[in-house]
Amino acid sequence: MSARERILSKLKAKMPSTVAEQPDVAGWFATHRVVESAADKASRFRACIELAHAEVHAVTPANWLTTLREVLRTKDLDKILVSEETTHGSAVLDEFPAQGIDCQVYDMAIEAWKTEMFNATPASLTAARAAIAETGTLILWPDAAEPRLMSLVPPVHFVLLDAGKIYNTFFEAMQAEGWANGLPTNSLLISGPSKTADIQQTLAYGAHGPKELVVLMLTEDEQ
């Protein structure tokens, strides 16, 4: 028997013979987190993410494009990056160019337009898959239609969120969305504009990535 085999044999001999009992995570959350109405979850999500310096606008299917256009003009922005492969991106492309807003599309490999992406793309619009009320967090699942750079590079990031997809906790979101059945290559949890405290331990916003986060919270009725 080699030295390696002897070491492995000793390790295996000391391994426990039974698998430790797994904690009842669902049971814990069932008794430690209140059940909230959709309106309460939307209200708590908004309060939490606004505390993290995000900007939230309650919108409806009828007025979200108008609100987006008004916010762009308020911020003196006349260009936005959208995905032509999404319903919301197509809606922007149908209306905004005629109103003087330049619409870029992510339709080629980043290597072909990296300079423009990093230096001449002031804003972008993506959709959130869901959100978490407890922490004021957006959940994004980047894909080929809306790559991750759309939400990480432009200085102003607009996010369209369906208020009906706001969950009480991270656990509730994972359960309801079926995360155990498959995850994307990467997912993003966003709780405000970029920030860092690396410099003199002072919290600074907009140090890297989006300097502003604007959430268009889509509801049937304005909140």
Secondary structure as GFF3:
##gff-version 3
##sequence-region A 1 223
A	DSSP	alpha_helix	3	14	.	.	.	ID=ss1
A	DSSP	alpha_helix	25	32	.	.	.	ID=ss2
A	DSSP	alpha_helix	38	51	.	.	.	ID=ss3
A	DSSP	beta_strand	55	59	.	.	.	ID=ss4
A	DSSP	alpha_helix	64	74	.	.	.	ID=ss5
A	DSSP	beta_strand	79	82	.	.	.	ID=ss6
A	DSSP	alpha_helix	87	95	.	.	.	ID=ss7
A	DSSP	three_ten_helix	97	99	.	.	.	ID=ss8
A	DSSP	beta_strand	102	105	.	.	.	ID=ss9
A	DSSP	three_ten_helix	110	112	.	.	.	ID=ss10
A	DSSP	alpha_helix	114	119	.	.	.	ID=ss11
A	DSSP	beta_strand	123	127	.	.	.	ID=ss12
A	DSSP	beta_strand	130	132	.	.	.	ID=ss13
A	DSSP	beta_strand	137	140	.	.	.	ID=ss14
A	DSSP	alpha_helix	149	152	.	.	.	ID=ss15
A	DSSP	beta_strand	156	162	.	.	.	ID=ss16
A	DSSP	three_ten_helix	163	165	.	.	.	ID=ss17
A	DSSP	beta_strand	166	167	.	.	.	ID=ss18
A	DSSP	alpha_helix	170	177	.	.	.	ID=ss19
A	DSSP	three_ten_helix	179	181	.	.	.	ID=ss20
A	DSSP	beta_strand	188	190	.	.	.	ID=ss21
A	DSSP	beta_strand	195	196	.	.	.	ID=ss22
A	DSSP	beta_strand	204	205	.	.	.	ID=ss23
A	DSSP	beta_strand	212	218	.	.	.	ID=ss24
###
